[in-house]
Amino acid sequence: MTRSARRTRRTLPVAAVGAAALLTLSACGSSGTDTGSSGASPHSASGDEKLSGTVTVFAAASLKESFTTLGERFEKAHPGTHVTFNFGGSDTLAAGITGGAPADVFAAASPTTMKTVTDAGDTSGSPATFVRNELEIATLPGNPHKVTSLKDLTRSGLKVVLCDTSVPCGAAAQKALEAGDVKLTPASYEQDVKSALTKVELKEADAAVVYKTDVKAAGDKVRGVRFPEAADAVNDYPIALLKNAPNATAARAFIELVRSADGQKVLTGAGFRTP
């Protein structure tokens, strides 16, 4: 470790993440996982090192609520750090990264999208799957159109929106529709899952196929409807340290938090499934 590197690190304070969890993170990354698979170093957040500066995270739109919570916890655990997020469609984020946008961490909603970044040589180490997500149908509150299946979405006069097939939620929806042998022409294709859900929240659409986590985050603004074909279209979410990360040390620590027991508790509480 260089002398300048030592000056940029300090002892981890005890905060909401919990002293025991922080010590575990600093020693070995996420519980039962090899931190090397995410580009993280087992010494990236050790007890005698200081973390500081901004960590820039590009993350799939569906991670907004849970990652915002984790960012706040990270900042409390590491005074002097700031986590800034760019949430959006994974394909757009990947294009930004391969185009040279400065970022430290990429969390995508599918391995296919992450592959765009790894193929370009823009990750440091191999991405690691940290959660999985499943689709649901979001309907208007109370489900006034009595939607109970994917097939119901094909009813005449029903306005349905989907994510564009270029983004993971859209690709997953298409896979589910094919599994159910359902042919659906949506009123619009949206560039990320939040945009699709917002159409229903604003009553500009009667239903949308989105992630279970987004339905849960919307609360009583929508009604979620499960459907069996969702089991054929579960998305794995990979996370990776980026090759030219401006703040690689703190970025590794953030990835460790995401993959830790505390991070997983936040994510599963939001409706995500463990890998």
C-alpha positions in Angstrom: 0.0 0.0 0.0 1.4 3.4 -0.9 1.9 6.2 1.7 -0.8 8.3 -0.1 -3.2 5.4 0.1 -2.7 5.2 3.8 -3.6 8.8 4.2 -6.9 8.4 2.5 -8.2 5.7 4.9 -9.2 5.6 8.5 -10.9 3.6 11.2 -14.5 2.6 10.6 -16.9 4.0 13.1 -19.8 2.0 14.5 -23.1 3.0 12.8 -26.4 1.6 11.6 -24.7 -1.2 9.8 -23.5 -2.5 13.1 -20.0 -3.0 14.5 -19.9 -6.8 14.1 -21.1 -6.6 10.5 -18.5 -4.0 9.6 -15.7 -6.0 11.0 -16.9 -9.0 9.1 -17.1 -7.0 5.9 -13.6 -5.6 6.3 -12.2 -9.1 6.9 -13.8 -11.1 4.2 -16.4 -9.2 2.2 -19.9 -10.6 2.1 -20.8 -13.7 4.1 -19.7 -16.9 2.6 -18.6 -15.3 -0.7 -15.2 -14.6 -2.3 -14.8 -10.9 -2.5 -12.4 -11.4 -5.4 -15.3 -12.3 -7.6 -16.6 -8.7 -7.4 -13.2 -7.1 -7.7 -13.1 -6.4 -4.0 -10.0 -6.8 -1.9 -10.2 -8.5 1.5 -8.3 -5.6 2.9 -10.3 -2.8 1.3 -12.1 -1.7 4.4 -9.9 -3.0 7.3 -10.3 -1.5 10.8 -7.2 0.8 10.6 -8.0 2.3 7.2 -9.9 5.4 6.3 -12.5 5.7 3.5 -13.3 9.1 2.0 -14.6 10.8 -1.1 -17.4 10.1 -3.5 -18.5 6.7 -4.7 -20.4 6.9 -7.9 -22.8 4.0 -8.5 -24.6 3.3 -11.8 -27.5 1.0 -10.8 -30.7 -0.4 -12.4 -33.8 1.7 -11.8 -35.4 -1.2 -9.8 -32.6 -0.8 -7.2 -33.5 2.8 -6.4 -35.1 2.4 -3.0 -32.9 -0.3 -1.6 -29.6 1.2 -2.8 -30.6 4.6 -1.6 -31.0 3.1 1.9 -27.7 1.3 1.6 -26.0 4.5 0.4 -27.2 6.3 3.5 -26.0 3.5 5.8 -22.6 3.5 4.1 -22.2 7.2 4.6 -23.1 6.9 8.3 -20.6 4.1 8.7 -17.9 6.0 6.8 -18.0 9.8 7.7 -16.3 11.7 4.9 -17.7 9.5 2.1 -20.6 10.3 -0.2 -22.5 7.9 -2.4 -24.1 9.3 -5.5 -26.3 7.2 -7.7 -27.3 7.2 -11.4 -30.4 5.1 -11.7 -31.8 4.1 -15.0 -32.3 1.4 -17.6 -29.4 -1.0 -17.4 -28.7 -0.8 -21.2 -28.4 3.0 -21.0 -26.1 2.8 -18.0 -23.9 0.2 -19.7 -23.7 2.4 -22.8 -22.6 5.3 -20.6 -19.9 3.3 -18.9 -18.5 1.9 -22.1 -18.6 5.4 -23.5 -16.3 6.7 -20.8 -18.7 8.0 -18.1 -16.8 8.2 -14.8 -18.3 5.7 -12.3 -17.0 3.3 -9.6 -19.7 0.6 -9.4 -22.2 -0.9 -11.9 -25.2 -2.9 -10.6 -27.2 -4.3 -13.6 -30.6 -6.0 -13.7 -29.3 -8.8 -15.9 -26.1 -10.7 -16.8 -26.6 -9.8 -20.4 -26.4 -6.1 -19.7 -23.4 -6.6 -17.5 -21.7 -8.5 -20.3 -21.8 -5.4 -22.4 -19.4 -3.8 -19.9 -17.2 -6.8 -19.2 -16.8 -7.5 -23.0 -15.6 -3.9 -23.3 -13.0 -4.6 -20.6 -14.5 -2.0 -18.3 -14.8 -4.1 -15.1 -12.2 -4.9 -12.5 -12.6 -8.6 -11.6 -15.6 -10.7 -12.3 -19.1 -9.5 -11.6 -21.0 -11.2 -8.7 -24.7 -11.9 -8.6 -26.1 -10.3 -5.4 -29.9 -10.6 -5.8 -32.6 -11.9 -8.1 -35.9 -10.3 -9.1 -39.3 -11.6 -10.4 -42.0 -9.9 -12.4 -45.5 -9.0 -11.4 -48.4 -7.2 -13.1 -49.0 -3.8 -11.7 -52.7 -2.7 -12.0 -54.7 0.3 -10.8 -55.5 0.3 -7.1 -58.2 -2.3 -6.4 -57.6 -4.0 -9.8 -60.8 -2.6 -11.3 -60.3 -4.5 -14.6 -60.0 -7.8 -12.7 -56.7 -8.7 -14.2 -55.6 -12.2 -12.9 -53.2 -13.4 -15.7 -51.0 -12.4 -18.6 -53.7 -13.4 -21.0 -56.1 -10.9 -19.4 -53.7 -8.1 -20.5 -54.8 -8.8 -24.1 -58.4 -7.7 -23.5 -59.7 -5.1 -26.0 -59.6 -1.6 -24.6 -57.1 -2.4 -21.8 -54.1 -0.1 -21.9 -50.9 -1.9 -21.0 -47.3 -0.7 -21.0 -44.1 -2.8 -21.0 -40.5 -2.0 -20.6 -38.6 -1.9 -23.9 -37.1 -5.2 -24.8 -33.6 -3.7 -24.8 -33.8 -3.3 -21.0 -33.8 -6.3 -18.6 -37.4 -5.8 -17.4 -38.6 -5.8 -21.0 -36.6 -8.8 -22.0 -37.9 -10.7 -18.9 -41.5 -9.6 -19.8 -41.1 -10.9 -23.3 -39.8 -14.2 -22.0 -42.8 -14.5 -19.7 -45.2 -13.7 -22.5 -43.6 -16.4 -24.7 -43.7 -18.9 -21.9 -47.5 -18.3 -21.6 -47.9 -18.2 -25.4 -49.4 -14.7 -25.0 -49.2 -12.1 -27.8 -49.5 -8.6 -26.5 -49.1 -5.2 -28.3 -48.6 -2.6 -25.6 -49.7 1.0 -25.7 -46.1 2.0 -25.2 -42.6 0.6 -24.5 -40.8 2.4 -21.6 -37.1 2.9 -21.2 -36.9 1.6 -17.6 -39.2 -0.1 -15.1 -39.9 3.0 -13.1 -41.2 4.7 -16.2 -43.5 1.8 -16.9 -44.8 1.8 -13.3 -45.4 5.5 -13.3 -47.8 5.2 -16.2 -50.0 3.1 -14.0 -49.5 5.3 -10.9 -50.7 8.3 -13.0 -53.6 6.3 -14.4 -52.2 6.8 -17.9 -52.2 3.0 -18.3 -54.4 0.2 -16.8 -51.5 -2.2 -16.2 -47.8 -2.8 -16.6 -45.5 -5.8 -16.3 -42.8 -4.7 -13.9 -40.7 -6.2 -11.1 -42.2 -7.4 -7.8 -39.9 -5.0 -6.0 -41.3 -2.0 -7.8 -44.8 -3.0 -7.0 -43.9 -3.2 -3.4 -42.1 0.2 -3.4 -45.2 1.8 -4.9 -47.4 0.8 -1.9 -51.1 1.5 -2.4 -50.5 3.4 -5.7 -50.9 0.1 -7.5 -52.1 -3.4 -7.0 -49.7 -6.3 -7.7 -50.9 -9.5 -9.5 -48.7 -12.6 -9.6 -48.6 -14.9 -12.5 -47.0 -18.3 -13.0 -45.0 -17.5 -16.1 -42.9 -15.1 -13.9 -41.0 -18.2 -12.7 -39.6 -18.6 -16.3 -38.2 -15.0 -16.4 -36.3 -14.4 -13.1 -33.5 -11.9 -13.5 -30.1 -12.3 -11.8 -28.5 -8.9 -10.8 -24.7 -8.7 -11.0 -22.5 -6.0 -9.4 -19.0 -5.1 -10.4 -16.2 -2.7 -9.6 -15.3 -0.7 -12.7 -11.8 -0.8 -14.1 -11.2 3.0 -14.0 -13.1 3.6 -10.8 -12.0 7.0 -9.4 -12.5 5.8 -5.8 -11.8 2.1 -6.0 -11.1 1.6 -2.3 -14.4 3.0 -1.1 -16.2 1.4 -4.1 -15.0 -2.1 -2.9 -16.4 -1.4 0.5 -19.7 -0.4 -0.9 -19.9 -3.6 -2.9 -19.0 -5.5 0.3 -21.9 -3.8 2.1 -24.3 -4.7 -0.7 -23.3 -8.4 -0.5 -23.1 -8.6 3.3 -25.8 -10.0 5.5 -27.0 -6.4 6.4 -27.1 -5.5 2.7 -29.0 -8.6 1.8 -31.5 -7.9 4.6 -32.3 -4.5 3.1 -32.6 -6.0 -0.4 -34.8 -8.9 0.6 -36.9 -6.5 2.6 -37.6 -4.7 -0.6 -38.8 -7.9 -2.3 -35.6 -9.1 -3.9 -34.6 -12.8 -3.7 -31.2 -14.1 -2.6 -29.0 -15.5 -5.4 
